[in-house]
Amino acid sequence: MPAIPIYIVAAFAEIGGCFAFWAWLRLGKSPLWLVPGMASLVLFAWALTRVDADFAGRAYAAYGGVYILASLVWMWGAEGSRPDRWDVIGAVVCIAGAVLILFGPRGR
């Protein structure tokens, strides 16, 4: 499976898992939110191991850009706060960096 779909799954799994903790601790939701939250974080960790990269650090670094974009999509879709132009510009810069890290030419 190509890296981009894997990163998208990983990002939303991580955000969902972390949001479950946020909901419990910051929004006063039931501790039962932690059960699907922890399962989501396990899915996140598993998904990142599916990326075809020579080094874990490179896979994680490239994932960072996708995570930033997914976080803004989450903020807009799940929390109802539309990203501003600075959010969008920052996400574009981060995605460009992720593409360079993951797909940049290397002397193999």
N, C-alpha and C positions, 0 to 999 in steps of 0.2 A: 504494500500500500504506500502511495506517495506521502511525503512528509507533511504537506500542508493539511490534508484532512486529519491526519493524526494529531497535529498541533491544535487544530480546532477542537477536536474531541477533548484533548488534554486540557486546553484552556477553560472550556466550559465546565469540565469536571472539577478542576481546581477552584474556579470561582464559585461554583455551586457548593462545594464542600466548605470553603472558607465562609461563604455567606451563611451557611447553616450555623456556624459558630457565632458570626456577627448577630444573626437573628436571636440566638439564645442569650448572648451576653449584652447586646446593646439594645435589642428591641423587646426584650422580656418574653420571648417565645419559650415554649416548653423544652426541657432538656432532650426530649425525644427527637428534636430536630437534629441532634448529633448523630443519630444512627444512620440516616441517609447521607448526612454530611461526611461521615467517616468512610462510608462505602464509595462516595464520590471521589474522595481523596485517594483511595486505593486505585480506582479506575484511572485517575490522573497519573499516578506513578507508573502504573502498568503501561498506559498509552505511550509515555515518553520512552519506554524501553523498546518500542516498536519502530522508532525512527532509525533509518539507515544512515548512521554517521559513524565515522571511525573512532570518535571520542565522545564520551558522555558530556563533557564540558562544552563541546561545540554544539551538540544537540540542545543542551539547556540554554546556551547563549542565544541561539537562533529562536528558540521557543519564547524567549523574553519579549521579542517584538510582537509576536502573535498574541501573547498574553495581554499586552498593553491594549492592542486593538480590541480584543474580546472583552476586556474590562470596560471599555467605553461603550461597546454594544450592550453589555449587561446593564450598565448605568442607565442607558437610554431605555432599553426594553423592559427591564425588571424594576428599575427604581424611578423611571419617569423623568429623569434629568437629561436633557439633550446636551451632547458634547458641544462645546464652543469651538471657535476656529483654532484656538491654541491647542486644544485637545486633538483636533483633527490633524493639524500640522505635526504635532509631536508623534502621533501614531504613524503618519506617513514616513517620518524620519526613522522611526523604530522598525517598521516593516522593511524599509530599504536596507537597514543594517542587518536584519535577520536574513534577507535574501543574500546579501554579500557573504555573511558567515556560512550559510548552509550551502550555497551554490557557487561560490567564488572559485575561480580556477586555482588548482593547487598542483604542484609538481609531484605527481604520484609515481 
